[in-house]
Amino acid sequence: MKSIRIAALAVTLALSGPVLAQDNANMTEGEVRRVDKDTRKITLRHGPIANLDMPGMTMVFQVSDPALLDKVKVGDKVRFSADKVNGQFTVNRLEPAQP
């Protein structure tokens, strides 16, 4: 039974590797310019966002999870991913940038 669990874990990790790599490829670097927890919005100065065919600029995004805003403050360098959700540009992943 233990060997079945180990094999299942190995398969799961092997299959998630390409997904994680692809997810990281969709990350964009930016800088936090404003955080508005009341409206669930964040203003980011960012580089090009390939999956949205968007050039670098400063703009306001919705956030998919308000807890993301607890992780950052104005001036933080971040990496994020965004999509268009219900017509709104929405940050769905946000993490501190690695130096």
C-alpha positions as CSV (number, residue, x, y, z in Angstrom):
1,M,0.0,0.0,0.0
2,K,2.9,2.4,0.8
3,S,4.5,1.8,-2.5
4,I,1.2,2.6,-4.3
5,R,1.0,6.0,-2.4
6,I,4.7,6.7,-3.4
7,A,4.0,5.9,-7.0
8,A,0.9,8.0,-7.0
9,L,2.8,10.9,-5.5
10,A,5.6,10.5,-8.1
11,V,3.1,10.6,-11.0
12,T,1.4,13.7,-9.5
13,L,4.7,15.5,-9.2
14,A,5.8,14.5,-12.7
15,L,2.6,15.8,-14.2
16,S,2.6,19.0,-12.2
17,G,6.1,20.0,-13.3
18,P,5.1,21.2,-16.7
19,V,2.1,23.0,-15.3
20,L,4.2,24.8,-12.7
21,A,6.8,25.8,-15.4
22,Q,4.0,27.1,-17.7
23,D,2.4,29.0,-14.8
24,N,5.8,30.7,-14.0
25,A,6.2,31.6,-17.6
26,N,3.0,33.6,-17.4
27,M,4.3,35.7,-14.5
28,T,5.0,39.4,-15.1
29,E,7.3,41.7,-13.0
30,G,5.9,44.8,-11.5
31,E,5.9,47.3,-8.7
32,V,3.0,48.0,-6.4
33,R,1.9,51.7,-6.7
34,R,-1.4,51.5,-4.7
35,V,-3.4,48.9,-2.6
36,D,-7.1,49.5,-2.1
37,K,-8.5,46.7,0.1
38,D,-12.0,48.3,0.2
39,T,-12.5,47.9,-3.5
40,R,-10.3,44.8,-3.9
41,K,-8.0,46.6,-6.4
42,I,-4.2,47.0,-6.8
43,T,-2.4,49.5,-9.0
44,L,0.8,48.0,-10.6
45,R,3.5,49.4,-12.8
46,H,4.3,46.4,-14.9
47,G,6.2,45.1,-17.9
48,P,4.5,43.5,-20.9
49,I,1.8,40.9,-20.1
50,A,2.1,38.3,-22.8
51,N,-1.1,36.4,-22.3
52,L,-3.1,39.6,-22.4
53,D,-1.1,41.1,-25.3
54,M,-0.5,44.2,-23.2
55,P,2.5,46.4,-23.2
56,G,4.1,47.7,-20.0
57,M,2.2,50.4,-18.2
58,T,0.7,51.4,-14.9
59,M,-2.8,50.3,-14.4
60,V,-5.4,49.2,-11.8
61,F,-6.3,45.5,-11.5
62,Q,-9.1,43.7,-9.6
63,V,-7.8,40.8,-7.5
64,S,-9.3,37.4,-7.5
65,D,-8.7,36.9,-3.8
66,P,-8.6,39.9,-1.4
67,A,-6.1,38.0,0.8
68,L,-3.5,38.7,-2.0
69,L,-3.6,42.4,-1.0
70,D,-2.4,41.5,2.6
71,K,0.9,40.2,1.1
72,V,2.1,43.5,-0.4
73,K,2.6,47.2,0.2
74,V,3.3,50.3,-1.9
75,G,6.8,50.1,-3.4
76,D,7.1,46.3,-3.3
77,K,8.6,44.6,-6.3
78,V,6.3,41.7,-7.3
79,R,5.7,39.0,-9.8
80,F,2.1,38.4,-10.8
81,S,-0.2,36.8,-13.3
82,A,-3.4,38.3,-14.6
83,D,-6.3,37.3,-16.8
84,K,-9.4,39.0,-18.1
85,V,-12.3,37.8,-15.9
86,N,-15.9,39.0,-16.7
87,G,-14.4,41.9,-18.7
88,Q,-12.1,43.0,-15.8
89,F,-8.3,42.6,-15.8
90,T,-7.8,40.5,-12.7
91,V,-4.6,39.5,-10.8
92,N,-5.0,35.8,-9.8
93,R,-1.5,35.3,-8.5
94,L,0.8,37.7,-6.6
95,E,4.2,37.1,-5.0
96,P,7.2,39.1,-3.9
97,A,9.9,39.3,-6.7
98,Q,13.1,37.4,-6.1
99,P,16.2,39.6,-6.0
